């Protein structure tokens, strides 16, 4: 997969966060995004538990975000239902609700990212590039190794815009 930059997440509502994350606020950090639906068996049994393990294992070195990207059973998967789901499953990392499309098919962020379905895990480096994408189950050991490599990479240098260039 060729590296591509993470687009802005089109989110209609955030849970478990006081200030919504943006692509700009995430720069400089390793980010794991778990795209899921609460009625998706694979999401509940593998995707979300893995995201919770990543958050517990890597703590402050990695930002874990959930993206509730509903492309089916819309009436059952409302933000009210999601809030109860997050409480029941003790999901404490930030979770955004992917903004529905005006066309009514795939949600906006899901379409922007070209996701094939859920669960999908994205691994984003400090520069904001999507470095890995796993549709379905991602192996814990391989994912942990990928995350460790990204943590060890030097942070991208950003030119000091306040300094005059001569």
N, C-alpha and C positions, 0 to 999 in steps of 0.2 A: 504494500500500500504506500503510495507516495504521500509524503508529509503534506498536510494542509492545515491551515490555521483554524482554530475554533471560532465559529461565528458567534455573534451575540446570541444569547439564549432568549427566545421569545417566551416569556413566562407571564402568565396571568395572575399567579399568586404564589407566594413563598411560604413555607412552613419551617419552623426550627431555626429561624434566623432573624436578627433585628435589622440588618442592613442587607438588602439583596445583592448578591455577587454579580459582577459584570466581568466581561473578558478583560477589561483594563485592570480591575481590582485583583484578578487572578494571576496576572503576569508576575513572573518571578517565583511562582509556586508550582509544584507538581500537583496535578489535579486528576482525580478519578471521577468519572461521571457514569452513574448506573441508570440507564434508561429502562423504565419498567412500567408495568400496569399491575394494579393490585389484584386483578382477577386472573393473572397469568401464572399458571402453576410453576413454570421454570423460574419466574421472577421471585416467587415466594420461597421456593425450595433451594435455589442456588444463587441467583443474582443478588438479591438483597442481603442474605446472610454473608455472602462474600464481601460486599461493600462494607458491612458492619465489621467484618474481620480486618479489612484493610484499614478502616478508621481506628480500630483498637490497636492494631499492630504498629502502624506508622505514625499515629498521633499527629503532632504538630508539623511533621515533615511533609504531609500530604493533605490536600483539601479533598474531601469526599462530598460529592453532590449527587442527589437523586433527581431524576427528571421523569415525572409521571406523564408519559406520553400516550394518551388514550386515542386509539384508532378503531376501537370496537366497543360495544356495550356502553355507549356514552351515558345513558340515563342511570346506569348503576354505579359509575365511577365518577361521582361528583366530588368537589373539594370537601364537602361535609363528610362524605364516606371516607375520603383519603385521610382526613384529620383523625378519624377514629382508627383507621387502619394503622397509621403511623404510631399512635399511642399504644395500640394492642401489641404491635410487633416491636415496640421499644426502639424505633428508629429515631435517632437524635441528630443525625447530620442534616444539613439543609436539603430540602426537597422543593423543587419548583414544579408547577403545573404547566406543561407545554401548552402554549396558546393554540386554541382551535383555529383551523383554517376557515376562511370565509366560504371556501368551496365545500367544506364539510367532510373532506377525506382525511388525509394525513395532517396531523398538527404541524405547525410552522417549523419548530426546531427539528422535528423528526425529518421533515422534508429537506431543510437546509443541510442537515448532516448526511442525508442519503441513507438513513437507517432502514434495515430490512425488516425489523420487528423487535420484539422484546423477549428476553432480556438482552441488552447490548451494553457492553462496558467500553468506555473510551478512556484512554490514557493520554494525558496532555502534558507536554514538557513545560519548563519554565518560560520558554519563549512564546507559548501559546499554540504550539504545533501539536496536532493529533498524531501521536507516535504509534499507537496501537488501537485496534478495534476488535472486539470479540463479540460475535453474535452467538447467543446460546451460552453454554458453560465455558468459562475460562479456567484453566488449571491454576490452582492456588500457588504452587511452587514457581511456575513460569511467570505468573503475574507478579509475585513478590520479587523475583529476580529483575524483571523489567522496571519495576518501581524503584528498586535499590539502585539500579544503573542511572535512572533519571535523577534521583536524589544526589548522586555523586557527581553528576555533570555540573560544570560551573554555571553560575547564573549568567544569563545573557547580559552583555554590557549595553547600556543605554547612553547615548550621548547626553552630556549635560547641557540642556537647552538654555540654562542661565549663563553659561560661559560664552563670552564673545569668541568668535572664530576669526583668526587673523592669518 
